[in-house]
Structure formats: C-alpha cells, structure tokens
Amino acid sequence: MRSSYRDEDVIFLLKDITGQVQPQPAEEREKLIQSGKHYCEMLPVEYKPSAQYMKVYREALEHYSQTVALAVGKLADKIVTLKGGRVVLVSLARAGTPIGILVKHFIKLKYGIDVFHYSISIIRGKGIDNNAMKYLLGLHSPEQLLFLDGWIGKGAILNELKKALAPYPGVADDIAVVADPANVTELCGTHEDILIPSSCLNCTVSGLVSRTFLRDDIIGKDDFHGAVFYRELEKDDLSYDFIESIEDRFDINGTIPDRKAEGLGIDEVKEIAEYFGVTDINLIKPGIGETTRVLLRRVPWKILIDRRYAQDSSVAHILRLAEEKKVPVEMYPMMHYKTCGIIKRLADA
C-alpha cells in the first residue's frame, strides 16, 4: 500500500485499490448505511477544508501539541513497561497510524530501541483483517503484538478487537490509545477528552490513505483489506507536519496530570440516547475525535458541547465545522466528554 509516510515509519498491510472505488457524498452514504449497507463497502468524498477551518487547525496544533506529546510519552512508557523492547506496534488504520509513528519515535528517542510498526484494518461489525494477522504471526510471536489507536469514544472498536482476537491465543486484546475518556483501558496517555489535532483532518494527516474498505467484488479471500491513496492531494499533505509538530514537544522526563471521571463513558452515552430519544446507540459519537469525524464524513443531527468548554480552544474546530455545515449546537452537561456528535436519522428521509 502506497502512502506518504516513510517506509521505515510504518508498513501498511492493506491492498491498494486506488481507482477502483468511486467515493460517495456524505448524505448518499448515510442513507445507504442507515438502510443496511455497511460503511466499509463505500468510501466518502474527502472533506476539503476551508481556509478558515485550516486556520483553526493550525491554532489547535499550536495549542495542543504539547499536551499530545506528553500523553504520547506516557503511553510509550506504559508500553515499554508492559511489553519490553521487542514490542511490535500494530496501529489500526487510519487514525491509529500517526499515533503509532509517534510512539515508535518516542521509544527510539528515550530507549534507543527501533520497534516494528505495522498498520492494519479492523472494521466494526466485520472484525479484524485475518490475512494481515496471519502475515504478522508469520513474522512475530503473538506476545509481541500490541494494537494502537488514536482515542476511544464509546469503546466499540475495543469490543470488536476483543472478539476478533479470541482465535489468536497469546495476542493481547487490549488497545493502547493516547486518550481514553470512556475509561475502558489503563493503556492510555490520559483519560481526559483531549484534542488530538490529527482528528481534525482526514487523509492529509494520515499519509494520504483512505479509510479501509471491504467488499468482496474487489477484496478477494486472500487479500488484505483495501484502501485508496490520494495522490491528487499531495500538495495538501500535512502528515509529517503533524508528526514533527508533536515531536518538537517530546520530553523524555515530562509528566501529564490525569484526571479521571467516575464510571464508564458508555453509561453516559446511554443517558444521552435516552434524553434525545435516539434508539440506535451507533448514531451517538462521544468525544472530540468522534464528534469531529461525524462532522467531516457523516450527516450530523446536532452537536453537544459541555458548557464548561464552550469557549475552550479545543472545540473551536468543531464550532467552525458546525457553522459551515449549518448543524445546531446544544449545551449539554457531560462528565467524560467535552463534545458529542449525534448522527441524523435518515432511514425515513
């Protein structure tokens, strides 16, 4: 799989399907998803950020790169303590990929160890790429593998991972993330709902690689899951700009305070669903990262923001996107999350 990342930073275990799939607009995809078609059988049209939105992104990167750098460092320390220097990082494409690169670089900086880093696909409702798993286990022992992602919203992908890894004895079914406001793993840099600036953009901070794709007319039984390389966006590529902005704030002796809300995030999500009359919990996407994704590639119904953070710069890009897309914003009290996106119900539209 082609990407704009350097070969020594990550090996994508994905099939290059560039030119074989026609991207679809958000509203068209949303109707198909809600009528039963799986999201992995389609690719979204990549959002083209406005100049104003890119200004907000730049400000977010400036304000939050140190927080993210400290959380990445804390996560890397936990990984080395748990797994030692022979750990093999396996990031979940695509949001996990830049995080895997940052963790790899921090481990090299602090411990002098150059660890392997791969990126593979896992899809909610479909499971992990078993051909990629066979490939990894042909090269590395099960105990070496450790999965990474950027953040956790409700914990759906962690649940998917636990189910998918049951047939692979010895492979740890936990997930390492920079931010876990849902309180489902201790293998995190922080339990706070922090802004990871890479969540603000799509492929242009992810090596110009699309979301992963799985449809049996294009992906054969022996193929890796697929992805597209967006060569036409090379002039807009900020993948290493993001990586280097975080690395510039690496501190091998740094610490990050970790404030942890009581209980599990999923319980708060269920309360939101009940309050707003949402019967399908998959339509509720809590946390800064997930809210951003809703605005970038789904059809939002409304955006919730905890009033304490209404003026916080970490939600500025969310307010900008909501304004651009004319999505209503409502203040709603939350303990685990700063923001939450609710997807519009389109099945009857």
C-alpha positions as semicolon CSV with decimal commas, in nm:
position;residue;x (nm);y (nm);z (nm)
1;M;0,000;0,000;0,000
2;R;0,136;0,339;-0,100
3;S;0,136;0,625;0,148
4;S;0,323;0,949;0,203
5;Y;0,490;0,806;0,515
6;R;0,847;0,684;0,504
7;D;0,886;0,307;0,473
8;E;1,085;0,291;0,796
9;D;0,799;0,454;0,989
10;V;0,515;0,216;0,902
11;I;0,431;-0,086;0,688
12;F;0,068;-0,081;0,572
13;L;-0,081;-0,429;0,541
14;L;-0,351;-0,310;0,302
15;K;-0,443;-0,374;-0,061
16;D;-0,409;-0,068;-0,285
17;I;-0,747;-0,021;-0,457
18;T;-0,680;0,327;-0,594
19;G;-0,907;0,399;-0,890
20;Q;-1,138;0,103;-0,825
21;V;-1,395;0,270;-0,597
22;Q;-1,594;0,587;-0,663
23;P;-1,621;0,800;-0,344
24;Q;-1,975;0,898;-0,244
25;P;-2,109;1,218;-0,082
26;A;-2,195;1,207;0,289
27;E;-2,575;1,225;0,253
28;E;-2,581;0,946;-0,007
29;R;-2,358;0,724;0,210
30;E;-2,559;0,799;0,524
31;K;-2,886;0,688;0,363
32;L;-2,724;0,366;0,243
33;I;-2,564;0,297;0,584
34;Q;-2,892;0,350;0,767
35;S;-3,075;0,129;0,520
36;G;-2,837;-0,158;0,596
37;K;-2,534;-0,118;0,368
38;H;-2,206;-0,143;0,563
39;Y;-1,989;0,169;0,577
40;C;-1,681;-0,034;0,478
41;E;-1,832;-0,108;0,135
42;M;-1,812;0,261;0,039
43;L;-1,562;0,543;0,060
44;P;-1,653;0,902;0,150
45;V;-1,566;1,208;-0,054
46;E;-1,277;1,362;0,141
47;Y;-1,374;1,692;0,304
48;K;-1,185;1,987;0,154
49;P;-1,115;2,221;0,447
50;S;-1,191;2,590;0,410
51;A;-0,918;2,848;0,471
52;Q;-1,092;2,945;0,797
53;Y;-1,103;2,582;0,912
54;M;-0,733;2,534;0,833
55;K;-0,657;2,841;1,043
56;V;-0,843;2,679;1,333
57;Y;-0,649;2,354;1,273
58;R;-0,318;2,541;1,286
59;E;-0,420;2,707;1,611
60;A;-0,524;2,368;1,755
61;L;-0,187;2,221;1,661
62;E;-0,008;2,510;1,827
63;H;-0,217;2,492;2,146
64;Y;-0,236;2,115;2,194
65;S;0,083;1,966;2,053
66;Q;0,250;1,973;2,396
67;T;-0,043;1,801;2,568
68;V;-0,047;1,532;2,298
69;A;0,333;1,495;2,314
70;L;0,319;1,436;2,691
71;A;0,033;1,186;2,652
72;V;0,223;1,001;2,375
73;G;0,529;0,985;2,601
74;K;0,328;0,849;2,893
75;L;0,168;0,590;2,664
76;A;0,506;0,486;2,521
77;D;0,645;0,441;2,874
78;K;0,349;0,220;2,967
79;I;0,402;0,013;2,650
80;V;0,771;-0,047;2,717
81;T;0,698;-0,133;3,083
82;L;0,431;-0,382;2,973
83;K;0,590;-0,533;2,663
84;G;0,960;-0,452;2,675
85;G;1,179;-0,357;2,380
86;R;1,062;-0,636;2,149
87;V;0,711;-0,495;2,120
88;V;0,559;-0,485;1,772
89;L;0,325;-0,190;1,730
90;V;0,015;-0,263;1,522
91;S;-0,185;0,054;1,462
92;L;-0,545;0,048;1,347
93;A;-0,573;0,222;1,011
94;R;-0,613;0,501;0,973
95;A;-0,647;0,717;1,287
96;G;-0,405;0,493;1,474
97;T;-0,127;0,524;1,216
98;P;0,015;0,868;1,307
99;I;-0,009;0,770;1,675
100;G;0,187;0,451;1,607
101;I;0,458;0,653;1,433
102;L;0,478;0,897;1,724
103;V;0,502;0,614;1,980
104;K;0,769;0,442;1,768
105;H;0,970;0,766;1,751
106;F;0,937;0,832;2,125
107;I;1,056;0,480;2,210
108;K;1,356;0,531;1,980
109;L;1,432;0,870;2,139
110;K;1,403;0,762;2,505
111;Y;1,502;0,396;2,498
112;G;1,718;0,373;2,186
113;I;1,503;0,088;2,051
114;D;1,372;0,080;1,695
115;V;1,049;-0,119;1,716
116;F;0,848;-0,262;1,427
117;H;0,531;-0,074;1,332
118;Y;0,254;-0,202;1,105
119;S;-0,089;-0,063;1,025
120;I;-0,384;-0,295;0,960
121;S;-0,760;-0,273;0,924
122;I;-1,033;-0,353;1,172
123;I;-1,395;-0,278;1,084
124;R;-1,687;-0,255;1,325
125;G;-1,924;-0,543;1,255
126;K;-1,675;-0,718;1,026
127;G;-1,377;-0,775;1,251
128;I;-1,004;-0,765;1,200
129;D;-0,815;-0,835;0,878
130;N;-0,734;-1,203;0,931
131;N;-0,494;-1,215;0,636
132;A;-0,296;-0,932;0,794
133;M;-0,298;-1,120;1,126
134;K;-0,162;-1,435;0,956
135;Y;0,111;-1,225;0,797
136;L;0,209;-1,069;1,132
137;L;0,209;-1,400;1,316
138;G;0,429;-1,548;1,043
139;L;0,696;-1,293;1,139
140;H;0,644;-1,221;1,510
141;S;0,539;-1,409;1,822
142;P;0,183;-1,343;1,949
143;E;0,312;-1,194;2,274
144;Q;0,498;-0,918;2,087
145;L;0,193;-0,767;1,918
146;L;0,026;-0,459;2,066
147;F;-0,261;-0,271;1,899
148;L;-0,282;0,108;1,895
149;D;-0,545;0,365;1,803
150;G;-0,575;0,740;1,846
151;W;-0,854;0,765;2,101
152;I;-1,156;0,582;2,239
153;G;-1,510;0,718;2,210
154;K;-1,761;0,462;2,342
155;G;-1,522;0,167;2,321
156;A;-1,682;-0,005;2,020
157;I;-1,352;-0,082;1,845
158;L;-1,203;-0,225;2,165
159;N;-1,503;-0,458;2,193
160;E;-1,458;-0,550;1,826
161;L;-1,089;-0,617;1,887
162;K;-1,158;-0,843;2,185
163;K;-1,398;-1,055;1,977
164;A;-1,168;-1,061;1,675
165;L;-0,861;-1,171;1,871
166;A;-1,029;-1,461;2,053
167;P;-0,898;-1,710;1,789
168;Y;-0,541;-1,582;1,836
169;P;-0,404;-1,722;2,164
170;G;-0,126;-1,514;2,316
171;V;-0,220;-1,190;2,139
172;A;-0,316;-0,921;2,391
173;D;-0,671;-0,798;2,330
174;D;-0,617;-0,460;2,491
175;I;-0,567;-0,141;2,293
176;A;-0,319;0,141;2,351
177;V;-0,454;0,492;2,290
178;V;-0,349;0,848;2,356
179;A;-0,686;0,943;2,509
180;D;-0,948;0,722;2,675
181;P;-1,230;0,936;2,820
182;A;-1,452;0,624;2,818
183;N;-1,243;0,465;3,097
184;V;-1,208;0,126;2,928
185;T;-0,829;0,084;2,928
186;E;-0,538;0,176;3,152
187;L;-0,307;0,159;2,849
188;C;-0,357;0,526;2,764
189;G;-0,172;0,855;2,783
190;T;-0,466;1,024;2,953
191;H;-0,830;0,963;3,047
192;E;-0,920;1,320;2,955
193;D;-1,105;1,407;2,636
194;I;-0,810;1,595;2,484
195;L;-0,789;1,730;2,133
196;I;-0,555;1,523;1,917
197;P;-0,515;1,760;1,621
198;S;-0,491;1,476;1,367
199;S;-0,863;1,412;1,435
200;C;-0,938;1,749;1,273
201;L;-0,841;1,632;0,924
202;N;-0,876;1,317;0,713
203;C;-0,619;1,164;0,478
204;T;-0,397;1,473;0,477
205;V;-0,274;1,384;0,826
206;S;-0,284;1,008;0,762
207;G;-0,030;0,952;0,488
208;L;-0,288;1,030;0,213
209;V;-0,451;0,692;0,282
210;S;-0,829;0,649;0,279
211;R;-1,048;0,473;0,532
212;T;-1,022;0,098;0,496
213;F;-1,253;-0,084;0,257
214;L;-1,400;-0,434;0,239
215;R;-1,627;-0,557;-0,041
216;D;-1,595;-0,900;-0,195
217;D;-1,605;-0,786;-0,559
218;I;-1,275;-0,601;-0,500
219;I;-1,122;-0,768;-0,193
220;G;-1,054;-1,139;-0,251
221;K;-1,047;-1,402;0,024
222;D;-0,664;-1,394;0,037
223;D;-0,632;-1,014;0,011
224;F;-0,568;-0,762;0,284
225;H;-0,849;-0,513;0,340
226;G;-0,826;-0,228;0,090
227;A;-0,754;0,144;0,088
228;V;-0,705;0,424;-0,163
229;F;-0,401;0,650;-0,198
230;Y;-0,496;1,013;-0,272
231;R;-0,203;1,121;-0,489
232;E;-0,404;1,423;-0,610
233;L;-0,386;1,571;-0,256
234;E;-0,005;1,559;-0,226
235;K;0,021;1,940;-0,227
236;D;-0,212;1,948;0,077
237;D;-0,036;1,671;0,269
238;L;0,035;1,761;0,634
239;S;0,117;1,411;0,760
240;Y;0,475;1,489;0,862
241;D;0,391;1,845;0,957
242;F;0,164;1,694;1,225
243;I;0,420;1,430;1,332
244;E;0,702;1,684;1,362
245;S;0,486;1,938;1,546
246;I;0,422;1,681;1,819
247;E;0,781;1,551;1,821
248;D;0,913;1,902;1,873
249;R;0,742;1,890;2,215
250;F;0,865;1,545;2,319
251;D;1,005;1,543;2,674
252;I;1,152;1,216;2,798
253;N;1,114;1,336;3,158
254;G;0,774;1,502;3,113
255;T;0,458;1,409;3,300
256;I;0,091;1,474;3,234
257;P;-0,169;1,501;3,509
258;D;-0,454;1,257;3,455
259;R;-0,799;1,347;3,578
260;K;-1,039;1,057;3,551
261;A;-1,419;1,084;3,572
262;E;-1,608;0,821;3,769
263;G;-1,779;0,536;3,587
264;L;-1,778;0,438;3,221
265;G;-1,835;0,660;2,922
266;I;-2,083;0,415;2,769
267;D;-2,325;0,478;3,057
268;E;-2,318;0,849;2,979
269;V;-2,377;0,770;2,611
270;K;-2,686;0,567;2,706
271;E;-2,816;0,863;2,908
272;I;-2,766;1,091;2,605
273;A;-2,953;0,842;2,386
274;E;-3,245;0,830;2,627
275;Y;-3,258;1,208;2,672
276;F;-3,264;1,279;2,297
277;G;-3,480;0,980;2,202
278;V;-3,212;0,808;1,995
279;T;-3,285;0,435;1,969
280;D;-2,966;0,335;1,784
281;I;-2,663;0,396;2,005
282;N;-2,435;0,377;1,698
283;L;-2,572;0,719;1,599
284;I;-2,413;0,875;1,909
285;K;-2,041;0,958;1,879
286;P;-1,892;1,098;2,201
287;G;-1,563;1,279;2,248
288;I;-1,372;1,538;2,047
289;G;-1,228;1,290;1,798
290;E;-1,558;1,117;1,725
291;T;-1,753;1,444;1,705
292;T;-1,503;1,571;1,451
293;R;-1,546;1,254;1,242
294;V;-1,925;1,298;1,245
295;L;-1,888;1,649;1,108
296;L;-1,628;1,550;0,849
297;R;-1,791;1,243;0,699
298;R;-2,139;1,172;0,835
299;V;-2,465;1,372;0,837
300;P;-2,497;1,528;1,184
301;W;-2,829;1,598;1,355
302;K;-2,682;1,805;1,634
303;I;-2,361;1,864;1,826
304;L;-2,349;1,864;2,207
305;I;-2,090;2,064;2,398
306;D;-2,039;2,068;2,772
307;R;-2,094;2,428;2,879
308;R;-1,764;2,434;3,071
309;Y;-1,580;2,405;2,739
310;A;-1,799;2,630;2,522
311;Q;-1,516;2,884;2,490
312;D;-1,234;2,627;2,501
313;S;-0,997;2,632;2,203
314;S;-1,011;2,251;2,186
315;V;-1,364;2,272;2,046
316;A;-1,307;2,569;1,812
317;H;-1,273;2,347;1,503
318;I;-1,599;2,169;1,595
319;L;-1,784;2,501;1,620
320;R;-1,632;2,609;1,287
321;L;-1,741;2,288;1,112
322;A;-2,089;2,304;1,267
323;E;-2,126;2,662;1,143
324;E;-2,007;2,569;0,792
325;K;-2,244;2,273;0,773
326;K;-2,532;2,452;0,949
327;V;-2,555;2,193;1,226
328;P;-2,722;2,305;1,552
329;V;-2,505;2,313;1,864
330;E;-2,659;2,250;2,206
331;M;-2,507;2,284;2,552
332;Y;-2,542;1,958;2,744
333;P;-2,365;1,856;3,069
334;M;-2,117;1,569;3,033
335;M;-1,865;1,423;3,275
336;H;-1,646;1,211;3,046
337;Y;-1,660;1,411;2,725
338;K;-1,627;1,771;2,614
339;T;-1,836;1,716;2,300
340;C;-2,065;1,462;2,138
341;G;-2,197;1,427;1,783
342;I;-2,541;1,280;1,709
343;I;-2,594;1,149;1,355
344;K;-2,913;1,239;1,175
345;R;-3,166;0,961;1,129
346;L;-3,214;0,935;0,751
347;A;-3,379;0,596;0,702
348;D;-3,722;0,755;0,654
349;A;-3,594;1,055;0,454
